[in-house]
Amino acid sequence: TIAGLKSRFTHFFEFPDWVPQDCESFFASIASKEGFEIDRDVLDVLQEGCSRLIQLKGWANGRDVKKIWSESKSLRAQRVYDHPEVAKKITVDDINTAVNNITQSRIGKLSDCDPNIDPLALLDGLFRMDDIKAKLQMLQRTWVVSKREGDCTPDLGHFVFTGSPGESNFLIEIPCICFIHL
């Protein structure tokens, strides 16, 4: 940037990021204009989903709400194709799947993680992994407790793996990715 450029302007317009209630209002407005009925529970799921999306890199206010709307309508179309509805409705399942699809596209898909397998068990047979496993368990438990209590996703920071390259470094990355996904 050019030093002193900001001081040359006398008027500033701030466009703050939306809060989940703004997302709900905009979504409901779009739905109403297109003749859709939206139940309160759908809007509650939307607010919860937007509160997660807002924390992710790339949040785009109305553009993201329009993506959720578009994805919800596509999911509804699949649902009602063989069984038409009298009233045009977006369901909780439609909105939940739409929000989850958009969230996954933002953070990346982690479909290789089996929720029935303890990802940290991969470290059990490796030499001198006790301290690393303890740190990963602490992060995992922080994540699980936050999700269980309905809190926002905790900021776990960035991971840096140091040391000689080898199979151990790669095997540590897998549990990190998998337990965050769970």
Buried (B, 14 or more C-beta within 10 A) or exposed (E): EEEEEEEEEEEEEEEEEBEBEBBBEBBBEBBEEEEBEBEEEBBBBBBBBBBBBBEEEEBEBBEBBBBBBEBBBBBBEEBBEEEEEEEBBBBBBBBBBBBEBBBEEBBEEEEEBEEEEBBBEBBEEBEEBEEBBEEBBEBBEEBEEBEEEEEEBEEBEEEEEEEEEEEBEEBBEBBBBBBBBB
